[in-house]
Amino acid sequence: MNFAGVDHLELYVGQLEEAAEVYCAGFGFRVTGRAGPETGQQGRISLLLKLGRIRLILTQSLVATDEAADYVAVHGDGVKDVAFRTEDAAAAFHEAVRRGATPVHEPRVYEGPHGRLVRATVAAPVGDLVHSFIERASPEGDFWPGRFQPVVAPASERDLLASLDHLALCLIPGTLQETVDAYGRLFGLKQSHEENVATQYGGMNSKVVQDASGGGVCFALMEPMSGKRPGQIDHFLSNHRGAGVQHMAFLTEDILEAVRVLRARQMPLLDSPAGYYEALPARVGTLSEDLEQLRENHVLVDREGNAGYLLQVFTRSVHPRRTLFFEVIQRKSARGFGTANIRALYQSVEQEMMRKERKANVG
């Protein structure tokens, strides 16, 4: 099964305008489409946001019986649909169902004066997540003919982010391998990386699955290890009330500039672990970037032998339940996921959790 990447993500949210503000004010996304009862979408309203090649649908229910209302009541705001771009949505749907996927929406054609789209949906092997198959007659056509009304967005000098790099999903303990197997069986995704992280309090097991064709579908799957106290994945599973998407990783061409802009827009970023930069030169060697600038901006670095290196920064969660957060990543000929930084990220999040616990206890 071949995919041409992630077509879009759809998030179910409780307050549409507030949720859109996080993406628009924080990252520079622009509203490029609207949908609701006036466009034939009953019981809900949606905004289409775009930045670079990233497209997000934010959807809020208008009636208590809508699926989005049920989702938000259980999970809070979160990613409901990770939609795959494919050349033949109907064929992909029927093949996935033949392999054992649970059908959600049969293939349906949407046509308009400026485009044609075929969409079909199956359940994902993770919580309440689903995967839609999207077939487009032309990438220049309307995003969703007959459903979304285009909105003329103000021009931007330069997009801060280029594309979606990967998604990280938190899983119920003991389900990591079966989820890897399910993504392979149902969608043809292959395991490419594996990492186990243990800290003084707990840890996690992680495996990465990607589409074999290199189309851009990539999931980092994580399950918690048992430990002395609940870790970040345990907290996600508790607050989200089940498995789901923990963070989105956005690709940028200039991470230092991206961080400067994010800080100016008041997007809260995670601090780097204590002592991280003292050990960095010995671990990664010579870099194009200035070490002090990396330290000032809490940018993490990982090198993959002689293949290049990557730079990463993570936001604090601005989600009401402190579940969903974001990563910004720049790749310099590196294809990995910051293996050496996975421990650093885990420690950073643990430090943030402990800081909040101390603050709450003092308060």
PyMOL commands that set and color helices and strands:
alter all, ss='L'
color gray80, all
select helices_A, chain A and resi 16-27+37-39+67-75+89-98+176-187+232-240+255-264+280-284+291-296+339-362
alter helices_A, ss='H'
color red, helices_A
select strands_A, chain A and resi 6-12+30-35+44-51+54-61+78-85+103-112+115-123+130-136+149-150+163-170+189-198+203-211+218-225+244-251+300-303+309-314+325-332
alter strands_A, ss='S'
color yellow, strands_A
deselect
rebuild
show_as cartoon
